[in-house]
Amino acid sequence: MKKIVLIILMSVIHQSISSQIKPSEKYNLMPWPQHILENKSVFKIDKSLTIGIFGEDTEKRVEKASIKFLRRLANRTGVFIDKGFPIKEKKASIIINFDTVSVLNINNNESYSLDIQKDKILINAKTDVGVLRGLETLLQLVNFNKNEYYFEGVSIKDSPRFVWRGLMIDAARHFQPVAVIKRNLDAMASVKLNVFHWHLTDDQGFRVESKVFPKLQEIAADGLFYTQEQIKDVVKYASNLGIRVVPEFDVPGHASAILAAYPALGSKDNYKYNVERYSGVFDPTLNPSKEVTYLFLETLFREIAPLFPDEYFHIGGDENEGKHWDSNKEIQDFKKKNNLKSNHDLQTYFNIKLEKVLNKLGKKLMGWDEILTPSTPKTSVIHSWRGKHEGLEQSTLIEAAKKGYQAVLSAGYYIDRMLSVDQHYSVDPIGNAILTKEERKRVLGAEATMWSELVTPLTIDSRIWPRTAAIAERFWSSKKVIDIKNMRKRLKVINFQLEEIGITHLRNKNVILRNISNNTENGSLETLTKICEPLKVYSRNKGGTEYKTFSPFTLFADACSADAEDALVFNNLVVSYVKNRDAKSLNKIIIHLNIWIKNHNDFKQLDHNPIIESLTALSKNTSEVSKLLLDAILNKKISNKNISKGEKLIEKLKTPTEDVEVVIVESFNKLLYFCKKNYLKR
């Protein structure tokens, strides 16, 4: 009897503890939904699972999404689904209801509800795109035990915080083939991003086929461009995922490629224009004093604009220093004639002319925040990229919204800067700004930006993901969802689910390491990548002059990524141990130190080509510091000689090597100081 009572009591305690676990600790959803309730149901995934669609699916978005859903579900679970789809009966396992087909614009309703019961799953939405968002959430709720896979029993009501949730990919600096774009669109949809901003022209290339101005692809693209049919295909592919495509044609600056093809449009007479091979900001600029410039752009946009159904059209407008304008007498005379006191005024004149051109084509002009001037038409959309890291008190987003403009934020979300996911996640699009209801409505949302000076199709996924999944949560979820530790817990799971979709961020790391090691054992190199990160905030390519278009991007730095996984763990362990002196953290620290000691022995066994040889000091110094610290920790003693030796080794590790930094250096310093304080022989 006592045994029975004890069993009942333990069961009650277990249920009580389980019920106290927060949903965010239990489920790995990203972005986190607005409302979630557990209902203690479990829906078993087996071969009889079916999907029923009830709604006029004229665009076939839900049908295509359902087929993809079943394929991904079968691949993840190993379940042999018999029929799956389509089932036109209410007896289906997953019942989908929606009212209307979406017109993809900023007014589109993406809300949905998801109810997982023991015997059925209900997805209800106003629109077909809302259904797509619900299906992605459902996939994130797959769980398992040793006997079966199942969906967790929850009821969710969800909707986005912002209507504009984007990712910009720069295909101009380094061309990104259609396959790269499509796999990233799939990943965007998986985390509920809904705007693909396609940066298509810059100094390094013009990437769109023009049948009216064929020299643009013949001279200014190195043969790497999208045909008009390919663009239509990508736009349709994105539409099926509920994603809008906003093109960017950057003018009047960043125009080297355009002017290489059509030099008569330039602001410098007798100037040899070439497609630029370096990165950075350059002088070639379209001439705003010539009517032929506007005729060229109007003709080009009239041809290109129909390829992109979205009402927004990005004209760039950034980083024009106007040096060629200053040296052109004709342009200076034009400024005086039109009472334009500065180059900023001249660019505003240019933008106003373009705004009228785009307006005739049914488009809204969008540009980087340099276009924000008192004369800029209120129909323009301001894309804020400058913030505190450019010395401003706050992003230009708030200024624009208060002045009556629609605005989108990218300041704080420049993922090409290789900053930690923590830093991006800590940025709220609005921050603490106080806005009226109308001003808040003008803040459309935000975009992560992937500039491609230092990325190729081989590496771009590792620079976008998984950090952008966490950033997407800031665009969708409640402002209150800010727990970084919990975000990291969930992101770890989402990271592998991104690979299921086709993102290459994990597998291509080993492709690069095999290239470095001549296809031999590369485990020691991989160990080093887990404590090293590429140099941040453009210091890898300072001034844009180290790397060019055809430089190698299969180097050790390209195999490393932001948020080096072992470094993150080790750094947290050191903080915990130094603060609390807990044995558990110490034991794990010892394991890491032993790994790095042994790793250099493995590293020495590699066939040393020039790339590997350049990493020898990094590997050796990491091993030597680890050995010194391990000896002090295990023996609880350290000499002044070893302290001095440790300080010198750590100082060497602080110096960047081959465009990477060792991100456990500060933890080494903390441990050395701890040993000095507690174990120094007096």
C-alpha positions as CSV (number, residue, x, y, z in Angstrom):
1,M,0.0,0.0,0.0
2,K,2.8,2.4,0.9
3,K,4.5,1.6,-2.4
4,I,1.3,2.5,-4.3
5,V,0.9,5.8,-2.4
6,L,4.6,6.6,-3.1
7,I,4.1,6.0,-6.8
8,I,1.0,8.2,-6.9
9,L,2.8,10.9,-4.9
10,M,5.8,10.8,-7.3
11,S,3.5,11.0,-10.3
12,V,1.8,14.0,-8.9
13,I,5.1,15.7,-8.1
14,H,6.3,15.0,-11.6
15,Q,3.2,16.4,-13.2
16,S,3.4,19.5,-11.0
17,I,7.1,20.1,-12.0
18,S,6.2,19.6,-15.7
19,S,3.4,22.0,-15.5
20,Q,5.7,24.6,-14.0
21,I,8.1,24.5,-17.0
22,K,7.6,27.5,-19.1
23,P,6.6,26.8,-22.7
24,S,9.7,28.8,-23.9
25,E,11.9,26.3,-22.0
26,K,10.1,23.3,-23.5
27,Y,9.4,24.2,-27.1
28,N,11.9,25.3,-29.7
29,L,9.8,27.7,-31.7
30,M,11.3,30.6,-33.6
31,P,10.0,33.1,-34.0
32,W,8.2,32.8,-30.7
33,P,4.4,33.1,-31.1
34,Q,2.2,35.8,-29.6
35,H,0.1,33.4,-27.5
36,I,0.6,29.7,-26.7
37,L,-1.2,27.4,-24.3
38,E,-0.5,23.8,-23.6
39,N,-3.4,21.4,-23.8
40,K,-1.6,18.1,-22.8
41,S,-2.6,16.4,-26.0
42,V,-0.2,14.4,-28.2
43,F,-0.8,13.9,-31.9
44,K,0.9,10.7,-33.1
45,I,2.6,11.0,-36.5
46,D,2.1,7.8,-38.5
47,K,1.5,6.6,-42.0
48,S,-2.2,7.6,-42.0
49,L,-1.5,11.3,-41.6
50,T,-3.5,13.4,-44.1
51,I,-4.0,17.1,-45.0
52,G,-7.4,18.6,-46.0
53,I,-7.5,22.1,-47.4
54,F,-10.7,24.2,-47.2
55,G,-10.5,27.5,-49.0
56,E,-10.2,28.8,-52.6
57,D,-6.5,28.0,-53.2
58,T,-6.4,29.8,-56.5
59,E,-2.7,30.6,-56.2
60,K,-1.9,27.0,-55.1
61,R,0.2,28.4,-52.3
62,V,-1.3,26.1,-49.6
63,E,-1.2,23.1,-51.9
64,K,2.5,23.6,-52.6
65,A,3.2,24.3,-49.0
66,S,1.4,21.2,-47.9
67,I,3.3,19.0,-50.3
68,K,6.6,20.5,-49.0
69,F,5.4,20.0,-45.4
70,L,4.8,16.3,-46.0
71,R,8.2,15.8,-47.6
72,R,10.0,17.6,-44.8
73,L,8.0,15.7,-42.1
74,A,8.7,12.3,-43.7
75,N,12.4,13.1,-44.0
76,R,12.6,14.2,-40.4
77,T,10.7,11.4,-38.8
78,G,11.3,8.5,-41.2
79,V,7.6,7.8,-41.2
80,F,6.3,6.3,-44.5
81,I,3.2,8.5,-45.1
82,D,0.7,6.7,-47.3
83,K,-1.5,9.2,-49.0
84,G,-1.0,12.5,-47.1
85,F,-2.5,14.9,-49.7
86,P,-5.0,15.8,-51.1
87,I,-7.9,14.8,-48.9
88,K,-11.2,16.7,-49.5
89,E,-12.8,15.5,-46.3
90,K,-13.2,16.9,-42.8
91,K,-11.8,13.5,-41.6
92,A,-8.3,14.6,-42.6
93,S,-5.7,14.6,-39.8
94,I,-4.6,18.2,-40.4
95,I,-7.6,20.4,-41.4
96,I,-6.7,23.8,-43.0
97,N,-9.3,26.6,-43.3
98,F,-8.7,30.0,-44.8
99,D,-10.8,32.8,-46.2
100,T,-8.9,34.6,-49.0
101,V,-5.9,34.5,-51.2
102,S,-3.2,37.1,-50.3
103,V,-2.3,40.0,-52.4
104,L,1.3,40.4,-51.3
105,N,1.6,43.9,-49.8
106,I,2.1,45.6,-46.5
107,N,-1.6,45.1,-45.7
108,N,-1.5,41.4,-46.0
109,N,-2.9,39.4,-43.0
110,E,-0.5,36.7,-41.9
111,S,-2.2,35.8,-38.6
112,Y,-3.1,32.2,-37.9
113,S,-4.3,29.9,-35.2
114,L,-3.0,26.3,-34.6
115,D,-4.7,23.8,-32.4
116,I,-3.1,20.4,-31.9
117,Q,-5.5,17.8,-30.4
118,K,-5.1,14.1,-29.8
119,D,-7.1,13.1,-32.9
120,K,-6.7,16.2,-35.2
121,I,-4.9,19.4,-36.0
122,L,-6.6,22.6,-36.9
123,I,-5.0,25.5,-38.8
124,N,-7.2,28.5,-39.3
125,A,-6.2,31.7,-41.0
126,K,-7.7,34.7,-42.8
127,T,-5.4,34.2,-45.8
128,D,-3.4,31.5,-47.5
129,V,-0.1,33.1,-46.4
130,G,-1.4,32.8,-42.8
131,V,-1.7,29.1,-43.4
132,L,1.9,28.9,-44.5
133,R,3.1,30.6,-41.3
134,G,1.0,28.1,-39.3
135,L,2.5,25.1,-41.1
136,E,6.0,26.3,-40.4
137,T,5.1,26.5,-36.7
138,L,3.7,23.0,-36.8
139,L,6.9,21.6,-38.2
140,Q,8.8,23.1,-35.3
141,L,6.5,21.2,-32.8
142,V,7.7,17.7,-33.9
143,N,9.0,15.7,-31.0
144,F,9.8,12.1,-30.3
145,N,10.3,9.4,-27.7
146,K,11.9,5.9,-28.3
147,N,8.7,4.6,-29.7
148,E,7.2,7.3,-32.0
149,Y,7.3,10.8,-33.3
150,Y,4.5,13.2,-32.4
151,F,3.3,16.8,-32.4
152,E,3.2,18.6,-29.1
153,G,-0.3,19.5,-27.9
154,V,-0.6,23.2,-27.9
155,S,-3.0,26.0,-28.9
156,I,-1.4,29.0,-30.6
157,K,-2.8,32.3,-31.8
158,D,-0.1,34.2,-33.7
159,S,0.5,37.3,-35.8
160,P,3.5,39.5,-36.7
161,R,4.6,42.6,-34.9
162,F,5.8,44.2,-38.1
163,V,4.5,44.0,-41.6
164,W,7.9,44.3,-43.3
165,R,10.3,41.5,-42.2
166,G,13.2,41.3,-44.7
167,L,16.5,39.9,-45.7
168,M,18.6,41.8,-48.2
169,I,21.1,39.8,-50.4
170,D,23.7,41.6,-52.4
171,A,24.2,39.7,-55.7
172,A,26.2,42.5,-57.2
173,R,29.6,42.3,-55.4
174,H,29.6,38.5,-55.7
175,F,27.0,37.0,-57.9
176,Q,24.6,34.5,-56.2
177,P,23.1,32.0,-58.6
178,V,19.3,31.2,-58.6
179,A,19.8,28.1,-56.5
180,V,21.4,30.1,-53.7
181,I,18.6,32.6,-53.8
182,K,15.9,29.9,-53.7
183,R,17.3,28.0,-50.8
184,N,17.6,31.2,-48.8
185,L,14.0,32.0,-49.7
186,D,13.0,28.6,-48.2
187,A,14.9,29.4,-45.1
188,M,13.3,32.9,-44.9
189,A,9.8,31.3,-45.1
190,S,10.7,28.9,-42.3
191,V,11.3,31.8,-39.9
192,K,8.4,33.9,-41.3
193,L,10.4,36.6,-43.1
194,N,8.3,38.1,-45.9
195,V,10.4,40.5,-47.9
196,F,13.4,39.6,-50.1
197,H,15.4,42.7,-50.9
198,W,17.5,41.9,-54.0
199,H,20.5,44.2,-54.4
200,L,21.1,43.8,-58.1
201,T,23.6,46.6,-59.2
202,D,26.7,48.1,-57.7
203,D,30.2,49.1,-58.8
204,Q,31.2,45.5,-59.1
205,G,28.4,44.3,-61.4
206,F,25.1,44.8,-63.1
207,R,23.2,41.6,-62.6
208,V,20.0,41.9,-64.7
209,E,19.5,41.2,-68.3
210,S,18.4,44.2,-70.3
211,K,17.2,43.7,-73.9
212,V,17.0,47.4,-74.4
213,F,20.6,48.1,-73.1
214,P,22.4,44.8,-73.7
215,K,25.8,46.3,-72.9
216,L,24.8,46.2,-69.2
217,Q,25.2,42.4,-69.2
218,E,27.7,42.1,-72.0
219,I,30.2,44.5,-70.4
220,A,29.2,45.1,-66.7
221,A,28.4,41.6,-65.5
222,D,31.4,39.3,-66.2
223,G,28.8,37.0,-67.8
224,L,27.1,36.5,-64.4
225,F,23.6,37.9,-64.4
226,Y,19.9,36.9,-64.1
227,T,17.9,36.5,-67.3
228,Q,14.5,38.1,-67.2
229,E,13.0,34.6,-67.2
230,Q,15.1,33.7,-64.2
231,I,13.9,36.8,-62.4
232,K,10.2,35.9,-63.1
233,D,10.9,32.4,-61.8
234,V,12.4,33.7,-58.5
235,V,9.6,36.2,-58.0
236,K,7.0,33.4,-58.5
237,Y,9.0,31.1,-56.2
238,A,9.0,33.7,-53.5
239,S,5.3,34.5,-54.0
240,N,4.5,30.8,-53.4
241,L,6.3,31.2,-50.0
242,G,4.4,34.4,-49.2
243,I,7.5,36.5,-49.8
244,R,7.6,39.8,-51.6
245,V,10.6,40.7,-53.8
246,V,11.9,44.3,-53.8
247,P,14.6,45.0,-56.3
248,E,17.4,47.5,-55.8
249,F,19.1,49.4,-58.6
250,D,21.7,51.6,-56.8
251,V,22.0,55.1,-58.3
252,P,23.4,57.8,-58.8
253,G,26.5,56.5,-56.9
254,H,27.9,52.9,-56.9
255,A,27.6,53.2,-60.7
256,S,31.0,52.0,-61.9
257,A,29.4,48.9,-63.7
258,I,26.7,50.9,-65.4
259,L,29.2,53.5,-66.6
260,A,31.6,50.9,-67.8
261,A,28.8,49.9,-70.2
262,Y,27.5,53.4,-71.0
263,P,30.2,56.0,-70.1
264,A,28.3,58.9,-71.7
265,L,26.1,58.9,-68.6
266,G,29.0,59.6,-66.3
267,S,29.9,62.8,-64.4
268,K,33.6,62.9,-65.5
269,D,34.6,63.7,-69.0
270,N,37.3,61.5,-70.7
271,Y,37.3,59.1,-67.8
272,K,38.0,55.4,-68.2
273,Y,35.2,53.6,-66.4
274,N,35.7,50.0,-65.5
275,V,33.8,47.4,-63.5
276,E,35.2,47.7,-60.0
277,R,37.3,44.8,-58.6
278,Y,37.8,46.2,-55.1
279,S,35.2,46.9,-52.4
280,G,34.5,50.2,-50.9
281,V,33.1,53.6,-52.0
282,F,34.1,54.9,-55.4
283,D,33.8,58.2,-57.3
284,P,32.0,57.2,-60.6
285,T,28.5,58.7,-60.5
286,L,25.7,59.3,-62.9
287,N,25.4,62.8,-64.3
288,P,22.2,64.4,-62.9
289,S,22.5,67.5,-65.1
290,K,21.9,65.5,-68.4
291,E,18.4,64.7,-69.5
292,V,19.8,61.6,-71.2
293,T,20.5,60.2,-67.8
294,Y,16.8,60.3,-66.9
295,L,15.8,59.0,-70.3
296,F,18.1,56.1,-69.8
297,L,16.8,55.3,-66.3
298,E,13.2,55.7,-67.3
299,T,13.7,53.4,-70.3
300,L,15.5,50.8,-68.2
301,F,13.0,50.9,-65.3
302,R,10.1,50.7,-67.8
303,E,11.7,47.5,-69.0
304,I,12.7,46.1,-65.6
305,A,9.9,47.2,-63.3
306,P,7.2,44.8,-64.7
307,L,9.5,41.8,-63.7
308,F,8.8,42.8,-60.0
309,P,5.1,43.1,-59.1
310,D,5.8,44.7,-55.7
311,E,4.9,48.3,-55.4
312,Y,8.2,49.2,-53.8
313,F,11.3,49.9,-55.9
314,H,14.7,50.6,-54.2
315,I,17.0,53.1,-55.9
316,G,19.8,53.0,-53.3
317,G,21.0,56.6,-53.2
318,D,23.7,55.9,-50.6
319,E,27.4,56.8,-50.1
320,N,27.6,59.3,-53.0
321,E,30.4,61.7,-52.0
322,G,30.0,63.7,-55.2
323,K,33.7,64.1,-56.1
324,H,33.1,63.8,-59.8
325,W,30.2,66.3,-59.5
326,D,32.6,68.8,-57.8
327,S,35.1,68.6,-60.6
328,N,32.6,69.0,-63.4
329,K,32.0,72.6,-64.5
330,E,28.8,71.7,-66.3
331,I,27.3,70.2,-63.2
332,Q,28.4,73.2,-61.1
333,D,26.7,75.5,-63.5
334,F,23.6,73.3,-63.4
335,K,23.5,73.6,-59.6
336,K,23.7,77.4,-59.7
337,K,21.0,77.6,-62.4
338,N,18.6,75.4,-60.3
339,N,19.5,77.0,-57.0
340,L,21.0,73.8,-55.6
341,K,23.4,74.8,-52.9
342,S,25.0,71.4,-52.2
343,N,25.5,68.0,-53.6
344,H,22.9,66.8,-51.2
345,D,20.4,69.2,-52.9
346,L,21.5,67.9,-56.3
347,Q,20.9,64.3,-55.3
348,T,17.5,65.3,-54.0
349,Y,16.8,66.9,-57.3
350,F,17.8,63.6,-58.9
351,N,15.6,61.5,-56.5
352,I,12.6,63.7,-57.2
353,K,12.9,63.1,-60.9
354,L,13.2,59.4,-60.3
355,E,10.3,59.4,-57.9
356,K,8.1,60.8,-60.8
357,V,9.4,58.1,-63.2
358,L,8.7,55.3,-60.7
359,N,5.3,56.8,-59.9
360,K,4.3,56.6,-63.5
361,L,5.2,52.9,-63.4
362,G,3.0,52.4,-60.3
363,K,6.0,52.1,-57.9
364,K,7.0,53.7,-54.6
365,L,10.6,55.0,-54.4
366,M,12.6,53.5,-51.6
367,G,16.1,54.5,-50.8
368,W,18.8,54.4,-48.1
369,D,18.5,57.2,-45.5
370,E,20.8,59.6,-47.3
371,I,17.7,60.4,-49.5
372,L,16.0,61.9,-46.4
373,T,15.9,65.7,-47.0
374,P,13.2,68.4,-46.5
375,S,12.4,68.2,-50.2
376,T,12.0,64.4,-50.5
377,P,8.4,63.5,-51.4
378,K,6.5,62.0,-48.5
379,T,5.6,59.0,-50.7
380,S,9.2,57.9,-50.6
381,V,10.3,55.1,-48.2
382,I,13.3,55.7,-46.0
383,H,15.6,52.7,-45.4
384,S,17.5,53.5,-42.3
385,W,21.0,52.0,-42.2
386,R,22.9,54.5,-40.1
387,G,22.6,54.4,-36.3
388,K,24.9,54.5,-33.2
389,H,27.7,52.8,-35.0
390,E,27.8,55.7,-37.4
391,G,27.9,58.2,-34.5
392,L,24.2,59.0,-34.5
393,E,22.1,59.2,-31.3
394,Q,19.5,56.9,-32.7
395,S,18.6,55.3,-36.1
396,T,17.3,57.6,-38.8
397,L,14.2,55.3,-38.7
398,I,12.6,57.3,-35.9
399,E,13.5,60.7,-37.5
400,A,11.9,59.5,-40.8
401,A,8.7,58.2,-39.1
402,K,8.3,61.5,-37.2
403,K,8.7,63.5,-40.4
404,G,5.9,61.6,-42.1
405,Y,7.8,58.9,-44.1
406,Q,7.3,55.2,-44.1
407,A,10.5,53.7,-42.9
408,V,12.4,50.4,-42.6
409,L,15.3,49.7,-40.3
410,S,18.6,47.9,-41.0
411,A,20.9,49.7,-38.6
412,G,21.8,47.0,-36.0
413,Y,21.1,44.2,-38.4
414,Y,24.1,44.3,-40.7
415,I,25.0,40.6,-40.5
416,D,28.0,41.0,-42.8
417,R,29.7,42.8,-39.9
418,M,30.1,39.3,-38.4
419,L,28.9,40.4,-34.9
420,S,27.5,38.0,-32.4
421,V,23.8,37.0,-32.6
422,D,23.5,38.4,-29.1
423,Q,24.2,41.9,-30.4
424,H,21.7,41.7,-33.2
425,Y,19.1,40.2,-31.0
426,S,19.5,43.0,-28.5
427,V,18.4,45.6,-31.1
428,D,14.7,46.4,-31.1
429,P,13.5,48.0,-34.3
430,I,11.8,50.9,-32.4
431,G,13.8,50.8,-29.1
432,N,12.5,53.1,-26.5
433,A,11.3,55.8,-28.9
434,I,7.9,57.3,-28.1
435,L,5.7,57.4,-31.2
436,T,2.2,58.4,-31.9
437,K,-0.2,55.8,-33.4
438,E,0.3,57.2,-36.9
439,E,4.1,57.4,-36.5
440,R,4.2,53.8,-35.3
441,K,2.2,52.8,-38.4
442,R,4.8,54.4,-40.6
443,V,7.5,52.1,-39.1
444,L,6.9,49.2,-41.5
445,G,9.6,46.9,-40.0
446,A,13.2,45.9,-40.6
447,E,15.7,44.0,-42.7
448,A,18.8,42.0,-42.1
449,T,21.4,43.0,-44.7
450,M,23.9,40.6,-46.3
451,W,26.5,42.6,-48.3
452,S,28.6,40.3,-50.3
453,E,32.1,41.8,-50.6
454,L,33.5,38.8,-48.7
455,V,31.1,36.0,-49.5
456,T,30.6,33.6,-52.4
457,P,27.8,31.0,-53.0
458,L,30.0,28.6,-51.0
459,T,30.0,30.8,-47.8
460,I,27.0,33.1,-48.0
461,D,24.7,30.7,-46.0
462,S,27.1,30.6,-43.1
463,R,27.1,34.4,-42.9
464,I,23.3,34.7,-43.0
465,W,22.3,31.7,-40.9
466,P,21.5,30.9,-38.1
467,R,21.8,34.5,-36.8
468,T,19.0,35.7,-39.1
469,A,16.6,33.3,-37.6
470,A,17.0,35.0,-34.2
471,I,16.8,38.5,-35.9
472,A,13.5,37.4,-37.6
473,E,12.1,36.8,-34.1
474,R,12.7,40.5,-33.3
475,F,10.6,41.4,-36.3
476,W,7.7,38.9,-35.6
477,S,7.5,38.3,-31.9
478,S,6.4,40.5,-29.0
479,K,8.8,43.2,-27.9
480,K,9.0,41.4,-24.6
481,V,10.6,38.3,-26.1
482,I,14.3,39.3,-25.3
483,D,15.8,36.4,-23.2
484,I,19.2,35.8,-24.9
485,K,19.9,32.5,-23.1
486,N,16.5,31.1,-24.1
487,M,17.0,32.4,-27.7
488,R,20.3,30.5,-27.9
489,K,18.7,27.3,-26.6
490,R,16.0,27.4,-29.3
491,L,18.4,28.6,-32.0
492,K,20.6,25.6,-31.5
493,V,17.7,23.4,-32.7
494,I,16.6,25.7,-35.5
495,N,20.2,25.7,-36.7
496,F,19.9,22.0,-37.7
497,Q,16.4,22.4,-39.1
498,L,17.8,25.1,-41.5
499,E,20.1,22.4,-42.9
500,E,17.1,20.2,-43.5
501,I,15.7,22.9,-45.8
502,G,18.9,23.0,-47.8
503,I,21.0,25.7,-46.2
504,T,24.7,24.8,-46.5
505,H,26.1,26.7,-43.5
506,L,27.1,23.5,-41.7
507,R,28.2,21.2,-44.5
508,N,30.2,23.8,-46.5
509,K,32.5,24.4,-43.5
510,N,34.0,21.0,-44.1
511,V,34.2,21.6,-47.8
512,I,36.5,24.6,-47.1
513,L,38.5,22.7,-44.5
514,R,39.0,19.7,-46.9
515,N,40.2,22.3,-49.5
516,I,42.7,23.7,-47.0
517,S,44.0,20.2,-45.9
518,N,44.2,18.8,-49.4
519,N,41.3,16.4,-48.7
520,T,43.1,14.8,-45.7
521,E,42.0,14.6,-42.1
522,N,40.9,18.1,-40.9
523,G,39.7,17.5,-37.4
524,S,42.4,19.7,-35.8
525,L,41.4,22.5,-38.1
526,E,37.8,22.1,-37.3
527,T,38.6,22.3,-33.6
528,L,40.4,25.6,-34.2
529,T,37.3,27.0,-36.1
530,K,35.3,26.5,-32.9
531,I,37.4,29.0,-31.0
532,C,38.1,31.5,-33.8
533,E,35.8,34.0,-35.5
534,P,36.4,36.2,-38.6
535,L,37.5,39.7,-37.9
536,K,34.5,42.0,-37.3
537,V,33.1,45.3,-38.7
538,Y,35.0,45.2,-42.0
539,S,38.4,45.0,-40.4
540,R,39.0,41.8,-42.4
541,N,39.0,43.9,-45.6
542,K,40.0,47.3,-44.2
543,G,39.6,50.0,-46.9
544,G,38.2,47.4,-49.3
545,T,41.7,46.8,-50.7
546,E,42.8,43.4,-49.4
547,Y,40.2,41.3,-51.2
548,K,39.1,41.7,-54.8
549,T,36.5,40.1,-57.0
550,F,38.6,37.0,-57.7
551,S,40.4,36.7,-54.4
552,P,40.2,33.3,-52.7
553,F,37.2,32.8,-50.3
554,T,38.2,29.3,-49.2
555,L,40.6,30.4,-46.5
556,F,40.5,29.5,-42.8
557,A,38.6,32.7,-42.0
558,D,35.9,31.5,-44.4
559,A,35.5,28.3,-42.5
560,C,35.0,30.2,-39.3
561,S,31.8,32.0,-38.4
562,A,30.3,34.4,-35.8
563,D,29.5,32.8,-32.4
564,A,32.2,30.1,-32.4
565,E,30.5,27.3,-30.6
566,D,33.3,26.0,-28.3
567,A,34.3,29.5,-27.4
568,L,30.8,30.4,-26.3
569,V,30.6,27.4,-24.0
570,F,34.1,27.8,-22.6
571,N,33.7,31.5,-21.9
572,N,30.5,30.9,-19.9
573,L,32.2,28.1,-18.0
574,V,35.1,30.4,-17.0
575,V,32.7,33.2,-15.9
576,S,30.8,30.7,-13.8
577,Y,33.9,29.1,-12.2
578,V,35.7,32.3,-11.4
579,K,32.5,33.6,-9.8
580,N,31.3,30.5,-8.0
581,R,34.2,28.1,-8.0
582,D,31.8,25.2,-8.8
583,A,33.4,21.8,-9.5
584,K,31.1,21.1,-12.4
585,S,32.3,24.1,-14.4
586,L,35.9,23.3,-13.5
587,N,35.7,19.7,-14.7
588,K,34.3,21.0,-18.1
589,I,37.1,23.6,-18.3
590,I,39.6,20.8,-17.8
591,I,38.1,18.8,-20.7
592,H,38.4,21.8,-23.0
593,L,42.0,22.5,-22.0
594,N,42.9,18.9,-22.7
595,I,41.3,19.0,-26.1
596,W,43.3,22.1,-27.1
597,I,46.5,20.6,-25.8
598,K,46.0,17.4,-27.8
599,N,44.8,19.3,-30.8
600,H,48.2,20.8,-31.6
601,N,49.7,17.3,-31.7
602,D,47.1,16.4,-34.3
603,F,47.7,19.7,-36.1
604,K,51.4,18.9,-36.5
605,Q,50.5,15.6,-38.4
606,L,48.9,17.5,-41.2
607,D,50.7,18.0,-44.5
608,H,51.7,21.6,-44.1
609,N,50.9,23.7,-47.2
610,P,51.3,27.5,-46.9
611,I,47.7,28.0,-45.5
612,I,48.1,25.4,-42.7
613,E,51.6,26.6,-41.9
614,S,50.3,30.2,-41.4
615,L,48.1,28.8,-38.6
616,T,50.9,27.0,-36.7
617,A,51.5,29.7,-34.2
618,L,47.8,30.0,-33.4
619,S,47.5,26.3,-32.8
620,K,50.7,26.0,-30.8
621,N,50.1,29.1,-28.6
622,T,46.6,27.9,-27.8
623,S,48.0,24.5,-26.8
624,E,50.8,26.0,-24.7
625,V,48.5,28.3,-22.7
626,S,46.1,25.4,-22.2
627,K,48.9,23.3,-20.9
628,L,50.1,26.0,-18.5
629,L,46.6,26.7,-17.1
630,L,45.8,23.0,-16.8
631,D,49.0,22.4,-14.8
632,A,48.2,25.3,-12.4
633,I,44.6,24.2,-11.9
634,L,45.4,20.5,-11.3
635,N,48.4,21.2,-9.0
636,K,46.9,24.4,-7.5
637,K,50.2,26.2,-7.9
638,I,51.8,28.5,-10.4
639,S,55.2,30.3,-10.5
640,N,56.0,33.9,-11.5
641,K,57.9,32.4,-14.5
642,N,54.8,30.6,-15.8
643,I,52.6,33.7,-15.2
644,S,55.0,35.7,-17.3
645,K,55.1,33.0,-19.9
646,G,51.3,32.8,-19.9
647,E,50.9,36.6,-20.3
648,K,53.3,36.6,-23.3
649,L,51.5,33.7,-25.0
650,I,48.1,35.3,-24.4
651,E,49.4,38.6,-25.8
652,K,50.4,36.7,-29.0
653,L,47.0,35.2,-29.3
654,K,45.4,38.6,-29.1
655,T,47.0,39.5,-32.4
656,P,44.7,38.5,-35.3
657,T,46.0,35.6,-37.5
658,E,44.9,35.0,-41.1
659,D,41.9,37.4,-40.7
660,V,40.6,35.6,-37.5
661,E,40.6,36.3,-33.8
662,V,40.9,33.7,-31.0
663,V,37.8,34.5,-29.0
664,I,38.8,32.6,-25.8
665,V,41.7,34.9,-25.1
666,E,39.8,36.9,-22.4
667,S,38.8,33.7,-20.7
668,F,42.5,32.6,-20.8
669,N,43.3,35.9,-19.1
670,K,40.7,35.4,-16.5
671,L,41.9,31.9,-15.6
672,L,45.5,33.1,-15.5
673,Y,44.6,35.9,-13.2
674,F,42.6,33.5,-11.0
675,C,45.6,31.2,-10.8
676,K,47.9,34.1,-10.0
677,K,45.6,35.3,-7.2
678,N,45.0,31.8,-5.7
679,Y,47.9,29.6,-6.6
680,L,51.0,31.8,-6.8
681,K,53.9,30.4,-4.8
682,R,55.0,33.2,-2.5
